[in-house]
Amino acid sequence: MKYERIDSTLFTKNRKKFTERMQPKTLAVFNSNDIFPVSADSTMPFQQHRDILYLSGVDQEESILVLFPNASNPAHKEILFLKETSELIAIWEGEKLTKQAAFETSGIKTVYWLQQFPTIFKQLMAEATGIYLNTNEHLRASTEVETREDRFIKKVKADFPAHQTHKSAPIMHKIRSVKESIELELMQKACKITESGFRRLLGFIEPGVWEYEIEAELAHEFLRNRSKGFAYTPIVASGKNACVLHYIENNNQCKDGDVILLDVGAEYANYSSDLTRCVPVNGRFTPRQKAVYNAVLHVKKEAEKLLVPGTIMAEYHKQVGLLMEEQLVNLGLISTQDIANQNPEWPAYKKYFMHGTSHFLGLDTHDVGLWHEPIQAGMVFTCEPGIYIQEEGLGIRLEDDLVVQDSGSPLNLMKDIPLEAEEIEELMNS
């Protein structure tokens, strides 16, 4: 791993938050992700399952975490099972966690090798009345690929049909959504790396540059700052490409007079940042481009003020829609007549602003959280309104990462990244 070791007290505290919410005489199991194949002997770079990472800090494949607060053996209240390392593995694959290193990483004293799991797990299940199974219940999850967790769940249900099963997901969504101070420091680090990448671009972008060259500049800056790279697939969308919400081809040449929409963010220690900025290819916005830019900026600034404890996200998005509606009328994109005749299920403003304004952010870019509950201090959200005018080949979206505070406006983790149109122009022409 490229990042510096995280203080294990974070993971100790996270486990305590989970176990406090468990039913009596139950245990919970969390599996690492697989290394996913491509073809032949090629594989995707390993990405750890965020839940086992959140609870243990273990960032390697073939790992299992078991939590059993009521275990009769005190040593079995928390157990890590890891792939056994050896000199041969170290030569071919690099260093893996030793039992001592696993303790230093996680704060968990009991570490067994993976081949011991079937025997010990059977002993634990003989004591337990139920088990927490970890399913992916993110609202936007794509679950076509069977995971290591999925295979484990099938086996448990077949081998232990008399045990009660419980869901880990509601607990994980609740506790992961409120960040600890260490997590916020890691997210701030990711945002600072993103800032370095964005500032690098302001002296690089000019007419004729290719979108993939911009992506390459960002990748270079991210990697040299101890990030694995992008927190999500980067969007470098010039001109009309900016009107495609998830444009990821990044293969067009940037033309004089166009605006580039950059939706990019670095990860650090598996924590995400999520930035969107729009810059003029030639260093100067046209009056129309600047008017649209400032309209989006106005909505963003006003929307941020609504991210306070107690806010219900569904109501928040309605309020942001009204803010956007006003700006679109001012820009001549919709009329008051359009609003009077609109379908309440698809308001007039959605012709030009068709997505939500905010999502949870953390270990996942679209992080887990409970959307139906009021937001709390310590939660992190994006704020990313946009206007997309296909007939003008212009898309403007602006996005920062915000920490909800106990009182007042949220803390902006991206406050130092240039945002005002005039500042961007000045930096591009300095």
ZIJO-V548989 format. One record per residue. N is the residue number from 1. RES is the residue in one letter. D_CENTER is the distance of its C-alpha to the mean C-alpha in whole Angstrom. Layout:
n:N res:RES d_center:D_CENTER
n:N res:RES d_center:D_CENTER
This chain:
n:1 res:M d_center:19
n:2 res:K d_center:19
n:3 res:Y d_center:17
n:4 res:E d_center:20
n:5 res:R d_center:20
n:6 res:I d_center:18
n:7 res:D d_center:21
n:8 res:S d_center:21
n:9 res:T d_center:22
n:10 res:L d_center:18
n:11 res:F d_center:19
n:12 res:T d_center:22
n:13 res:K d_center:21
n:14 res:N d_center:18
n:15 res:R d_center:21
n:16 res:K d_center:23
n:17 res:K d_center:21
n:18 res:F d_center:20
n:19 res:T d_center:24
n:20 res:E d_center:25
n:21 res:R d_center:24
n:22 res:M d_center:26
n:23 res:Q d_center:29
n:24 res:P d_center:32
n:25 res:K d_center:33
n:26 res:T d_center:30
n:27 res:L d_center:28
n:28 res:A d_center:24
n:29 res:V d_center:23
n:30 res:F d_center:20
n:31 res:N d_center:20
n:32 res:S d_center:18
n:33 res:N d_center:17
n:34 res:D d_center:20
n:35 res:I d_center:20
n:36 res:F d_center:20
n:37 res:P d_center:23
n:38 res:V d_center:24
n:39 res:S d_center:28
n:40 res:A d_center:31
n:41 res:D d_center:29
n:42 res:S d_center:26
n:43 res:T d_center:23
n:44 res:M d_center:19
n:45 res:P d_center:18
n:46 res:F d_center:17
n:47 res:Q d_center:13
n:48 res:Q d_center:13
n:49 res:H d_center:13
n:50 res:R d_center:10
n:51 res:D d_center:13
n:52 res:I d_center:16
n:53 res:L d_center:14
n:54 res:Y d_center:13
n:55 res:L d_center:17
n:56 res:S d_center:18
n:57 res:G d_center:17
n:58 res:V d_center:18
n:59 res:D d_center:17
n:60 res:Q d_center:19
n:61 res:E d_center:20
n:62 res:E d_center:23
n:63 res:S d_center:22
n:64 res:I d_center:23
n:65 res:L d_center:22
n:66 res:V d_center:25
n:67 res:L d_center:25
n:68 res:F d_center:29
n:69 res:P d_center:30
n:70 res:N d_center:33
n:71 res:A d_center:34
n:72 res:S d_center:38
n:73 res:N d_center:37
n:74 res:P d_center:35
n:75 res:A d_center:34
n:76 res:H d_center:32
n:77 res:K d_center:30
n:78 res:E d_center:27
n:79 res:I d_center:27
n:80 res:L d_center:25
n:81 res:F d_center:27
n:82 res:L d_center:26
n:83 res:K d_center:27
n:84 res:E d_center:31
n:85 res:T d_center:31
n:86 res:S d_center:34
n:87 res:E d_center:36
n:88 res:L d_center:35
n:89 res:I d_center:32
n:90 res:A d_center:31
n:91 res:I d_center:33
n:92 res:W d_center:32
n:93 res:E d_center:28
n:94 res:G d_center:28
n:95 res:E d_center:28
n:96 res:K d_center:26
n:97 res:L d_center:26
n:98 res:T d_center:29
n:99 res:K d_center:30
n:100 res:Q d_center:30
n:101 res:A d_center:27
n:102 res:A d_center:25
n:103 res:F d_center:27
n:104 res:E d_center:26
n:105 res:T d_center:22
n:106 res:S d_center:22
n:107 res:G d_center:25
n:108 res:I d_center:26
n:109 res:K d_center:30
n:110 res:T d_center:31
n:111 res:V d_center:29
n:112 res:Y d_center:31
n:113 res:W d_center:31
n:114 res:L d_center:29
n:115 res:Q d_center:33
n:116 res:Q d_center:34
n:117 res:F d_center:31
n:118 res:P d_center:33
n:119 res:T d_center:36
n:120 res:I d_center:34
n:121 res:F d_center:32
n:122 res:K d_center:35
n:123 res:Q d_center:37
n:124 res:L d_center:34
n:125 res:M d_center:34
n:126 res:A d_center:38
n:127 res:E d_center:37
n:128 res:A d_center:34
n:129 res:T d_center:35
n:130 res:G d_center:31
n:131 res:I d_center:28
n:132 res:Y d_center:24
n:133 res:L d_center:22
n:134 res:N d_center:19
n:135 res:T d_center:18
n:136 res:N d_center:15
n:137 res:E d_center:15
n:138 res:H d_center:12
n:139 res:L d_center:14
n:140 res:R d_center:13
n:141 res:A d_center:13
n:142 res:S d_center:15
n:143 res:T d_center:17
n:144 res:E d_center:20
n:145 res:V d_center:20
n:146 res:E d_center:21
n:147 res:T d_center:20
n:148 res:R d_center:21
n:149 res:E d_center:20
n:150 res:D d_center:22
n:151 res:R d_center:25
n:152 res:F d_center:25
n:153 res:I d_center:25
n:154 res:K d_center:28
n:155 res:K d_center:30
n:156 res:V d_center:30
n:157 res:K d_center:31
n:158 res:A d_center:34
n:159 res:D d_center:35
n:160 res:F d_center:35
n:161 res:P d_center:35
n:162 res:A d_center:37
n:163 res:H d_center:34
n:164 res:Q d_center:32
n:165 res:T d_center:28
n:166 res:H d_center:26
n:167 res:K d_center:22
n:168 res:S d_center:19
n:169 res:A d_center:16
n:170 res:P d_center:18
n:171 res:I d_center:18
n:172 res:M d_center:15
n:173 res:H d_center:13
n:174 res:K d_center:15
n:175 res:I d_center:15
n:176 res:R d_center:11
n:177 res:S d_center:11
n:178 res:V d_center:14
n:179 res:K d_center:13
n:180 res:E d_center:16
n:181 res:S d_center:17
n:182 res:I d_center:16
n:183 res:E d_center:13
n:184 res:L d_center:13
n:185 res:E d_center:15
n:186 res:L d_center:13
n:187 res:M d_center:10
n:188 res:Q d_center:13
n:189 res:K d_center:14
n:190 res:A d_center:11
n:191 res:C d_center:12
n:192 res:K d_center:16
n:193 res:I d_center:15
n:194 res:T d_center:14
n:195 res:E d_center:17
n:196 res:S d_center:19
n:197 res:G d_center:18
n:198 res:F d_center:19
n:199 res:R d_center:22
n:200 res:R d_center:23
n:201 res:L d_center:23
n:202 res:L d_center:25
n:203 res:G d_center:28
n:204 res:F d_center:27
n:205 res:I d_center:27
n:206 res:E d_center:30
n:207 res:P d_center:32
n:208 res:G d_center:32
n:209 res:V d_center:29
n:210 res:W d_center:27
n:211 res:E d_center:23
n:212 res:Y d_center:23
n:213 res:E d_center:24
n:214 res:I d_center:22
n:215 res:E d_center:19
n:216 res:A d_center:21
n:217 res:E d_center:22
n:218 res:L d_center:18
n:219 res:A d_center:18
n:220 res:H d_center:21
n:221 res:E d_center:20
n:222 res:F d_center:16
n:223 res:L d_center:18
n:224 res:R d_center:21
n:225 res:N d_center:19
n:226 res:R d_center:18
n:227 res:S d_center:14
n:228 res:K d_center:14
n:229 res:G d_center:13
n:230 res:F d_center:11
n:231 res:A d_center:7
n:232 res:Y d_center:8
n:233 res:T d_center:11
n:234 res:P d_center:13
n:235 res:I d_center:15
n:236 res:V d_center:18
n:237 res:A d_center:21
n:238 res:S d_center:24
n:239 res:G d_center:27
n:240 res:K d_center:26
n:241 res:N d_center:23
n:242 res:A d_center:21
n:243 res:C d_center:23
n:244 res:V d_center:21
n:245 res:L d_center:17
n:246 res:H d_center:16
n:247 res:Y d_center:18
n:248 res:I d_center:17
n:249 res:E d_center:21
n:250 res:N d_center:21
n:251 res:N d_center:25
n:252 res:N d_center:27
n:253 res:Q d_center:29
n:254 res:C d_center:28
n:255 res:K d_center:31
n:256 res:D d_center:33
n:257 res:G d_center:33
n:258 res:D d_center:29
n:259 res:V d_center:26
n:260 res:I d_center:23
n:261 res:L d_center:19
n:262 res:L d_center:17
n:263 res:D d_center:13
n:264 res:V d_center:12
n:265 res:G d_center:10
n:266 res:A d_center:10
n:267 res:E d_center:9
n:268 res:Y d_center:11
n:269 res:A d_center:12
n:270 res:N d_center:9
n:271 res:Y d_center:7
n:272 res:S d_center:5
n:273 res:S d_center:7
n:274 res:D d_center:8
n:275 res:L d_center:11
n:276 res:T d_center:14
n:277 res:R d_center:18
n:278 res:C d_center:21
n:279 res:V d_center:24
n:280 res:P d_center:27
n:281 res:V d_center:28
n:282 res:N d_center:32
n:283 res:G d_center:31
n:284 res:R d_center:32
n:285 res:F d_center:31
n:286 res:T d_center:34
n:287 res:P d_center:35
n:288 res:R d_center:33
n:289 res:Q d_center:30
n:290 res:K d_center:30
n:291 res:A d_center:31
n:292 res:V d_center:28
n:293 res:Y d_center:25
n:294 res:N d_center:27
n:295 res:A d_center:27
n:296 res:V d_center:23
n:297 res:L d_center:23
n:298 res:H d_center:25
n:299 res:V d_center:23
n:300 res:K d_center:20
n:301 res:K d_center:22
n:302 res:E d_center:23
n:303 res:A d_center:20
n:304 res:E d_center:19
n:305 res:K d_center:22
n:306 res:L d_center:21
n:307 res:L d_center:18
n:308 res:V d_center:20
n:309 res:P d_center:21
n:310 res:G d_center:22
n:311 res:T d_center:21
n:312 res:I d_center:20
n:313 res:M d_center:18
n:314 res:A d_center:20
n:315 res:E d_center:23
n:316 res:Y d_center:20
n:317 res:H d_center:20
n:318 res:K d_center:23
n:319 res:Q d_center:24
n:320 res:V d_center:22
n:321 res:G d_center:24
n:322 res:L d_center:27
n:323 res:L d_center:26
n:324 res:M d_center:25
n:325 res:E d_center:28
n:326 res:E d_center:31
n:327 res:Q d_center:29
n:328 res:L d_center:30
n:329 res:V d_center:33
n:330 res:N d_center:34
n:331 res:L d_center:33
n:332 res:G d_center:35
n:333 res:L d_center:33
n:334 res:I d_center:33
n:335 res:S d_center:36
n:336 res:T d_center:37
n:337 res:Q d_center:39
n:338 res:D d_center:36
n:339 res:I d_center:34
n:340 res:A d_center:38
n:341 res:N d_center:38
n:342 res:Q d_center:34
n:343 res:N d_center:33
n:344 res:P d_center:31
n:345 res:E d_center:29
n:346 res:W d_center:28
n:347 res:P d_center:29
n:348 res:A d_center:30
n:349 res:Y d_center:27
n:350 res:K d_center:25
n:351 res:K d_center:27
n:352 res:Y d_center:25
n:353 res:F d_center:22
n:354 res:M d_center:21
n:355 res:H d_center:17
n:356 res:G d_center:16
n:357 res:T d_center:15
n:358 res:S d_center:12
n:359 res:H d_center:9
n:360 res:F d_center:7
n:361 res:L d_center:5
n:362 res:G d_center:5
n:363 res:L d_center:5
n:364 res:D d_center:3
n:365 res:T d_center:1
n:366 res:H d_center:4
n:367 res:D d_center:5
n:368 res:V d_center:9
n:369 res:G d_center:11
n:370 res:L d_center:15
n:371 res:W d_center:15
n:372 res:H d_center:19
n:373 res:E d_center:20
n:374 res:P d_center:20
n:375 res:I d_center:17
n:376 res:Q d_center:18
n:377 res:A d_center:18
n:378 res:G d_center:15
n:379 res:M d_center:13
n:380 res:V d_center:10
n:381 res:F d_center:10
n:382 res:T d_center:10
n:383 res:C d_center:13
n:384 res:E d_center:14
n:385 res:P d_center:18
n:386 res:G d_center:19
n:387 res:I d_center:23
n:388 res:Y d_center:24
n:389 res:I d_center:27
n:390 res:Q d_center:28
n:391 res:E d_center:32
n:392 res:E d_center:31
n:393 res:G d_center:29
n:394 res:L d_center:27
n:395 res:G d_center:23
n:396 res:I d_center:22
n:397 res:R d_center:18
n:398 res:L d_center:17
n:399 res:E d_center:14
n:400 res:D d_center:13
n:401 res:D d_center:11
n:402 res:L d_center:13
n:403 res:V d_center:14
n:404 res:V d_center:16
n:405 res:Q d_center:20
n:406 res:D d_center:23
n:407 res:S d_center:25
n:408 res:G d_center:24
n:409 res:S d_center:22
n:410 res:P d_center:18
n:411 res:L d_center:18
n:412 res:N d_center:16
n:413 res:L d_center:14
n:414 res:M d_center:15
n:415 res:K d_center:19
n:416 res:D d_center:20
n:417 res:I d_center:19
n:418 res:P d_center:22
n:419 res:L d_center:22
n:420 res:E d_center:25
n:421 res:A d_center:27
n:422 res:E d_center:30
n:423 res:E d_center:28
n:424 res:I d_center:26
n:425 res:E d_center:30
n:426 res:E d_center:31
n:427 res:L d_center:29
n:428 res:M d_center:29
n:429 res:N d_center:33
n:430 res:S d_center:34
